[in-house]
Amino acid sequence: MRPALALIGLCLAGCGAGGVGPDPGAVGTFSVSPGASGAAAPSGAAALRAARRVAGYGRRHAGGRAEARAHAYVARAFRGAGLRTSVQRFGVPGGKRSRNVIGVAQGRRNCLRIVMAHTDSARGIGANDNASGVGTLAALAPRIERPACDTWLVATGSEERIVTGASDHLGALALVRKVRARGLRGRLGWALSLDEVGRDGLRGRAFWLRSPARRRRAGVEGALLAAARRTGVPTAFRRDGRDSNSDHREFARAGLPAAKLGTGGAGEPCRHSACDRTRRLRQASLARAQRLVERALAQD
């Protein structure tokens, strides 16, 4: 068995920060609580703790040990929150294996929404890119017991194309294939990538909602921007440029409705750099992202 596969098998049974044995503190942050409609607004504290944990595993290259440990942590968080949790494995260049960790919350069966965040990093520990998105997923997990639609929370693998050398975001590509294979194409309302949500933009716009769509679609960008307005999270829509540099790209290329929520006009100067450290994460930014997504999942 390849080392990364052996590690994920061990870790999904429960491994700690050191890689062996149980980690009782890993899931302690996440206790089952009322859904978004009945819970107090998130403070961002749980998301920040989770983001720090993910970043603490170090540089999470596609198919590597640190990525596997981060995925195992997310699987424990999802299971601890009561989500039906599975692992979708796939190959990456160099003979390695990566995975998507999928947590499912049941809602109306005639519609599906996906919230995803890539777990891997490029250069450095990737605190904002993208431990922030994964931390937000982990914090969301215990708060979506009664979503309006079936909901998948997905910690994807192997998104960073500058590491894999692939032309596609490989975890998202595998996830699209799963959606198609299950005959869920017509049920998908939207897939939202959370990417760099731990350090929101300045100058009045917390986040940018991005997609390759020429104009806002009522059930996709329109619905997500409505959730932003209702939760008081300043968010502006911006069309993607020549390429879409996050997991939503693979959904869009397959003709599926998708968008990305991430840092706004100020950008992320430490993207793919060693300066992307945990001290730069903002709890308030994580709270805003989580608040927006909770509302989007709760609304019809």
SVG drawing of the C-alpha trace seen along z (x, -y; Angstrom):
<svg xmlns="http://www.w3.org/2000/svg" viewBox="-38 -52 46 54">
<polyline fill="none" stroke="black" stroke-width="0.4" points="0.0,0.0 1.3,-3.4 2.3,-5.5 -0.3,-8.2 -3.1,-5.6 -1.9,-3.9 -1.9,-7.2 -5.4,-8.1 -6.7,-4.7 -5.1,-5.1 -6.1,-8.7 -9.7,-8.2 -9.9,-5.9 -8.5,-8.8 -5.0,-10.1 -3.6,-13.1 -1.4,-16.0 1.6,-13.6 0.0,-11.2 -0.7,-8.3 -3.2,-7.6 -6.4,-9.4 -6.6,-13.1 -9.4,-14.0 -8.9,-17.7 -9.3,-17.5 -13.1,-17.2 -13.8,-18.8 -14.4,-22.2 -17.3,-20.8 -20.4,-19.8 -23.8,-19.3 -25.9,-22.4 -29.1,-23.8 -29.2,-24.6 -28.5,-28.1 -32.1,-29.1 -32.0,-28.5 -28.4,-29.1 -26.7,-32.4 -24.6,-34.0 -21.2,-32.4 -18.3,-34.3 -15.7,-32.8 -13.8,-31.3 -14.4,-27.7 -13.5,-28.4 -10.3,-30.1 -9.3,-27.2 -9.9,-24.8 -8.0,-26.8 -5.0,-27.0 -5.2,-23.3 -5.1,-22.7 -2.3,-25.1 -0.4,-23.5 0.0,-20.3 2.4,-22.3 2.8,-22.5 0.1,-20.3 1.2,-19.2 -1.1,-17.2 -1.0,-13.5 1.4,-14.1 1.4,-13.2 0.3,-16.7 -2.6,-16.8 -3.7,-13.4 -3.5,-14.4 -5.6,-17.5 -8.2,-15.5 -8.3,-13.0 -9.0,-15.9 -11.8,-17.2 -13.3,-13.7 -13.3,-13.5 -14.9,-16.9 -17.7,-15.9 -18.4,-12.7 -18.4,-14.4 -21.0,-16.8 -23.2,-13.9 -22.7,-14.2 -22.7,-11.1 -19.0,-11.1 -17.2,-9.4 -13.8,-9.6 -13.5,-9.8 -10.0,-8.8 -8.3,-9.7 -4.9,-9.6 -2.5,-12.6 0.6,-12.9 3.7,-11.1 1.8,-8.0 0.3,-9.6 -3.2,-9.4 -5.3,-12.2 -8.9,-12.4 -12.1,-14.4 -13.7,-14.2 -17.5,-14.6 -19.9,-15.3 -23.6,-15.1 -26.5,-16.8 -29.9,-15.8 -32.5,-18.3 -35.0,-18.2 -34.0,-15.4 -35.0,-17.3 -32.2,-19.8 -28.5,-19.8 -26.0,-22.4 -22.2,-21.9 -19.8,-24.0 -16.2,-23.0 -12.7,-24.2 -9.4,-22.9 -7.2,-21.4 -3.8,-21.4 -1.4,-24.3 1.4,-25.4 4.4,-27.2 4.2,-27.5 1.5,-26.4 -1.3,-28.2 -3.2,-29.7 -5.5,-31.8 -5.0,-29.7 -6.7,-27.6 -6.8,-26.5 -9.3,-29.4 -11.8,-27.7 -11.4,-24.3 -11.7,-25.7 -15.0,-27.3 -16.3,-24.0 -15.4,-22.3 -17.2,-25.1 -20.2,-24.9 -20.6,-21.1 -22.5,-21.1 -24.7,-24.0 -26.5,-22.7 -28.6,-19.9 -31.7,-21.1 -30.6,-22.7 -33.2,-23.6 -31.6,-21.2 -29.3,-18.1 -25.9,-19.6 -22.4,-18.3 -19.5,-19.9 -16.4,-18.8 -12.7,-19.2 -11.2,-18.7 -7.6,-17.6 -5.0,-18.6 -6.4,-21.9 -3.0,-23.7 -2.1,-23.3 1.3,-24.8 2.1,-21.8 0.4,-19.0 1.3,-20.3 -2.2,-19.3 -4.4,-21.5 -7.4,-21.0 -8.2,-21.2 -8.1,-17.5 -10.2,-17.1 -13.0,-19.2 -12.7,-17.3 -13.3,-14.0 -16.2,-15.6 -17.9,-16.7 -17.6,-13.1 -19.3,-11.9 -22.1,-14.4 -22.6,-13.2 -22.3,-9.5 -25.0,-9.8 -27.4,-11.5 -27.4,-14.7 -26.7,-17.2 -30.3,-18.4 -30.6,-18.7 -27.5,-20.9 -28.5,-24.5 -25.0,-25.7 -21.5,-24.6 -19.6,-27.3 -15.8,-27.2 -14.5,-28.9 -11.0,-30.0 -9.1,-32.7 -12.0,-33.7 -9.8,-34.3 -8.6,-37.8 -11.4,-39.7 -11.0,-42.7 -10.7,-46.2 -12.3,-49.5 -15.9,-48.5 -16.1,-45.1 -15.4,-42.1 -15.6,-39.5 -15.8,-39.0 -18.2,-36.4 -16.6,-35.2 -17.8,-33.0 -17.3,-32.8 -21.0,-33.7 -21.5,-36.7 -24.3,-38.0 -25.7,-37.1 -27.9,-34.0 -30.9,-34.3 -30.4,-30.9 -26.6,-31.1 -24.9,-34.5 -28.3,-36.1 -29.1,-33.7 -25.6,-34.0 -25.6,-37.8 -29.1,-37.8 -27.7,-35.7 -24.8,-38.2 -27.3,-41.2 -29.5,-39.5 -26.5,-38.8 -24.9,-42.1 -21.8,-40.7 -20.5,-43.2 -19.9,-41.2 -19.5,-42.2 -19.9,-40.0 -16.9,-40.0 -16.7,-37.9 -13.7,-35.6 -11.0,-36.5 -9.6,-34.2 -9.5,-31.3 -11.1,-30.5 -8.5,-29.8 -10.4,-27.7 -12.5,-24.5 -15.6,-26.1 -13.8,-26.1 -14.3,-22.4 -18.0,-22.7 -18.4,-25.6 -16.5,-23.8 -18.9,-20.9 -21.9,-23.2 -22.8,-23.1 -23.7,-26.2 -20.8,-27.3 -19.0,-30.3 -16.2,-31.2 -16.3,-33.3 -12.9,-34.8 -11.0,-37.9 -12.1,-41.1 -10.5,-44.0 -7.4,-44.1 -6.4,-40.7 -4.1,-38.2 -0.5,-39.4 0.8,-36.3 -0.9,-33.8 1.4,-30.8 4.1,-32.4 5.7,-31.7 4.2,-34.8 0.7,-33.2 0.8,-32.5 -1.9,-32.0 -1.2,-35.3 -2.8,-37.0 -6.1,-35.2 -9.0,-37.4 -11.7,-35.9 -14.2,-38.5 -13.6,-37.6 -14.2,-33.9 -17.3,-34.8 -18.7,-36.8 -18.0,-34.0 -19.6,-31.4 -22.6,-33.6 -23.2,-34.1 -22.9,-30.4 -25.2,-29.4 -27.9,-31.8 -27.4,-30.6 -27.9,-26.9 -31.0,-27.7 -32.9,-29.8 -35.3,-28.3"/>
</svg>
